[in-house]
């Protein structure tokens, strides 16, 4: 396993830029890193609502994952499924691959995953209470992903109320907080997001599109905005 510096990035950089790939594509992965992504995240074993993509099983995805990992220029993480059963089925094989972190909603996370030694970016959805969010640190997660926008609101514009909610979450935990682009977040929103106390911005299909060219444009624009902080 490569040295996991994802958590260090989140704690040391003003804001870390994560690219959540809309497809498991080695060329897109390379392009995202080249355009300025600090971290890249991929997926298996699920249908992804925001990108409208059906991601294949581990068995079918493994050669592509290996190719992406071999050419990585920074930490890579993976969403290994959308149920405890799917994650458990592939966990032993996934542990043999050099992913720097796993990204999962806590309701999809096997109880024994934390003990395996790979950092968990634990996501909370819009149904979580703030009290539940506060407990995520206590179960051993390393990072908190604030995925708090209901599915029917994906793609709508970021608002001041969203910022208040992100600030409430960031101030309630010692974990570094990552915000995904469930809303239509623009590069000019970066300073306001930074002011809430979040440590990472994870951009995905809603703001990047699904083609390599559009991903490169979006990553570059957010990179430039973050570098001005």
C-alpha positions as CSV (number, residue, x, y, z in Angstrom):
1,X,0.0,0.0,0.0
2,X,1.3,3.5,-0.8
3,X,1.8,5.9,2.0
4,X,-1.6,7.4,2.7
5,X,-1.2,11.2,2.6
6,X,-4.9,12.0,1.9
7,X,-5.7,12.7,5.5
8,X,-2.5,14.8,5.8
9,X,-3.5,16.8,2.7
10,X,-6.9,17.5,4.2
11,X,-5.3,18.8,7.4
12,X,-2.5,20.8,5.9
13,X,-3.8,22.3,2.7
14,X,-6.2,25.2,2.7
15,X,-8.5,23.0,0.6
16,X,-7.9,19.6,-1.0
17,X,-9.4,19.0,-4.5
18,X,-10.8,15.5,-5.0
19,X,-12.1,14.3,-8.4
20,X,-14.9,11.7,-8.2
21,X,-14.7,10.0,-11.6
22,X,-18.0,9.6,-13.5
23,X,-16.5,6.4,-15.1
24,X,-13.7,4.1,-14.4
25,X,-11.5,5.3,-17.2
26,X,-7.7,5.3,-17.0
27,X,-7.4,8.1,-19.4
28,X,-9.8,10.3,-17.5
29,X,-8.0,9.4,-14.2
30,X,-4.7,10.5,-15.7
31,X,-6.2,13.7,-17.1
32,X,-7.8,14.6,-13.8
33,X,-4.4,14.3,-12.0
34,X,-2.7,16.2,-14.8
35,X,-5.3,19.0,-14.6
36,X,-4.7,19.5,-10.9
37,X,-6.7,17.1,-8.8
38,X,-5.0,16.2,-5.5
39,X,-6.9,13.0,-5.1
40,X,-9.1,10.8,-7.4
41,X,-12.0,8.6,-6.3
42,X,-13.5,5.7,-8.3
43,X,-16.5,3.4,-7.7
44,X,-17.6,-0.2,-8.1
45,X,-20.7,-2.3,-7.4
46,X,-23.3,0.4,-7.6
47,X,-25.5,2.6,-9.6
48,X,-24.4,6.2,-9.1
49,X,-27.3,8.6,-8.9
50,X,-25.4,11.9,-9.6
51,X,-23.5,10.6,-12.6
52,X,-26.2,8.3,-13.9
53,X,-23.5,5.5,-14.2
54,X,-23.8,1.8,-13.5
55,X,-20.4,0.8,-12.1
56,X,-19.4,-2.8,-12.7
57,X,-18.5,-5.5,-10.2
58,X,-15.0,-5.8,-8.7
59,X,-14.2,-8.8,-10.8
60,X,-15.0,-6.9,-14.1
61,X,-13.4,-3.7,-12.9
62,X,-10.2,-5.0,-11.5
63,X,-8.0,-4.7,-14.6
64,X,-9.1,-1.1,-15.1
65,X,-8.6,-0.3,-11.4
66,X,-5.1,-1.8,-11.6
67,X,-4.3,0.4,-14.6
68,X,-5.5,3.5,-12.9
69,X,-3.6,2.8,-9.7
70,X,-0.4,2.1,-11.6
71,X,-0.4,5.5,-13.2
72,X,-1.7,7.5,-10.2
73,X,0.0,10.8,-9.3
74,X,-1.6,11.1,-5.9
75,X,-3.9,9.2,-3.4
76,X,-6.8,7.3,-4.9
77,X,-9.8,6.1,-3.0
78,X,-12.7,3.8,-3.9
79,X,-16.4,3.4,-3.2
80,X,-16.6,-0.4,-2.9
81,X,-20.3,-0.7,-3.1
82,X,-23.7,0.4,-1.7
83,X,-24.4,-2.3,0.8
84,X,-22.6,-4.1,3.6
85,X,-22.9,-7.3,1.8
86,X,-21.3,-6.0,-1.5
87,X,-18.4,-4.5,0.4
88,X,-17.7,-7.5,2.5
89,X,-17.7,-9.8,-0.6
90,X,-14.8,-7.9,-2.2
91,X,-13.0,-6.6,0.9
92,X,-10.2,-9.1,1.1
93,X,-9.3,-8.6,-2.6
94,X,-9.6,-4.8,-2.3
95,X,-7.1,-4.8,0.6
96,X,-4.5,-6.2,-1.8
97,X,-4.8,-3.0,-3.9
98,X,-3.0,0.2,-3.0
99,X,-6.1,2.4,-2.4
100,X,-5.5,5.2,0.1
101,X,-9.0,5.2,1.5
102,X,-12.5,3.8,1.2
103,X,-15.5,6.0,0.8
104,X,-18.8,4.8,2.2
105,X,-22.0,5.8,3.8
106,X,-21.9,4.4,7.3
107,X,-25.1,2.4,6.6
108,X,-23.0,0.6,3.9
109,X,-19.9,0.0,6.0
110,X,-19.2,-3.4,7.5
111,X,-18.5,-3.3,11.2
112,X,-15.0,-4.8,10.8
113,X,-13.8,-2.4,8.1
114,X,-12.1,0.1,10.4
115,X,-9.9,-2.6,11.9
116,X,-8.5,-3.4,8.4
117,X,-6.3,-0.4,8.5
118,X,-7.4,1.6,5.4
119,X,-8.8,5.0,6.3
120,X,-12.5,5.5,5.9
121,X,-14.1,8.6,4.5
122,X,-17.5,8.1,6.1
123,X,-20.4,9.9,4.4
124,X,-23.6,11.1,6.1
125,X,-26.7,11.7,4.0
126,X,-29.6,14.2,4.5
127,X,-31.4,11.9,6.9
128,X,-28.6,12.0,9.6
129,X,-29.1,14.2,12.6
130,X,-26.3,16.4,13.8
131,X,-26.0,14.1,16.9
132,X,-25.3,11.1,14.6
133,X,-22.8,13.2,12.6
134,X,-20.9,13.9,15.9
135,X,-20.6,10.2,16.6
136,X,-18.9,9.4,13.3
137,X,-15.5,10.4,14.7
138,X,-16.0,8.0,17.6
139,X,-16.5,4.9,15.4
140,X,-13.0,5.4,13.9
141,X,-13.6,7.2,10.7
142,X,-10.7,9.4,9.4
143,X,-12.7,11.8,7.2
144,X,-16.3,13.0,7.2
145,X,-18.1,13.5,3.8
146,X,-21.1,15.8,4.1
147,X,-23.4,14.4,1.4
148,X,-26.4,16.1,2.9
149,X,-28.4,17.1,-0.2
150,X,-31.5,15.0,-1.0
151,X,-31.4,13.2,-4.4
152,X,-34.3,15.2,-5.9
153,X,-32.3,18.4,-5.3
154,X,-29.1,17.3,-7.0
155,X,-27.8,19.9,-9.5
156,X,-29.6,22.8,-7.9
157,X,-27.6,25.9,-7.1
158,X,-25.6,26.2,-3.9
159,X,-27.2,28.5,-1.3
160,X,-26.4,30.4,1.8
161,X,-28.4,27.8,3.8
162,X,-26.1,25.0,2.5
163,X,-23.1,27.0,3.7
164,X,-24.7,27.3,7.2
165,X,-25.3,23.5,7.3
166,X,-21.7,22.7,6.2
167,X,-20.4,25.1,8.8
168,X,-22.5,23.5,11.5
169,X,-21.1,20.0,10.5
170,X,-17.5,21.2,10.3
171,X,-17.7,22.9,13.7
172,X,-19.2,19.8,15.3
173,X,-16.4,17.4,14.6
174,X,-12.6,17.2,14.7
175,X,-12.6,15.2,11.5
176,X,-11.7,17.0,8.3
177,X,-14.9,17.5,6.3
178,X,-15.3,17.0,2.6
179,X,-18.2,18.5,0.6
180,X,-19.2,16.8,-2.7
181,X,-20.8,18.7,-5.6
182,X,-24.3,17.5,-5.1
183,X,-25.3,21.1,-5.6
184,X,-24.2,23.1,-8.6
185,X,-21.1,24.5,-7.0
186,X,-19.0,27.0,-9.1
187,X,-15.3,27.9,-8.8
188,X,-16.2,31.3,-7.5
189,X,-18.0,29.6,-4.5
190,X,-14.6,28.2,-3.2
191,X,-13.8,31.1,-0.8
192,X,-17.3,30.9,0.8
193,X,-17.0,27.1,1.1
194,X,-13.5,27.5,2.6
195,X,-14.9,30.0,5.2
196,X,-17.2,27.3,6.5
197,X,-14.3,25.3,7.8
198,X,-14.5,22.4,5.3
199,X,-11.1,20.9,4.3
200,X,-11.9,19.3,0.9
201,X,-14.1,19.8,-2.2
202,X,-15.0,16.7,-4.1
203,X,-16.2,17.5,-7.6
204,X,-18.2,15.1,-9.7
205,X,-20.4,14.7,-12.7
206,X,-22.8,17.5,-11.8
207,X,-20.1,20.1,-12.3
208,X,-17.6,18.3,-14.4
209,X,-19.7,16.5,-17.0
210,X,-18.8,13.0,-18.1
211,X,-16.2,13.6,-20.9
212,X,-12.5,13.9,-20.4
213,X,-12.4,17.4,-21.9
214,X,-15.1,18.7,-19.6
215,X,-13.5,17.0,-16.6
216,X,-10.2,18.7,-17.4
217,X,-11.8,22.1,-17.7
218,X,-13.6,21.8,-14.4
219,X,-10.6,20.4,-12.5
220,X,-8.5,23.2,-13.9
221,X,-11.0,25.9,-12.9
222,X,-11.4,24.6,-9.4
223,X,-7.7,24.2,-9.0
224,X,-7.1,27.8,-9.9
225,X,-9.8,28.9,-7.5
226,X,-8.3,26.8,-4.6
227,X,-4.8,28.0,-5.3
228,X,-6.0,31.6,-4.7
229,X,-7.0,30.9,-1.1
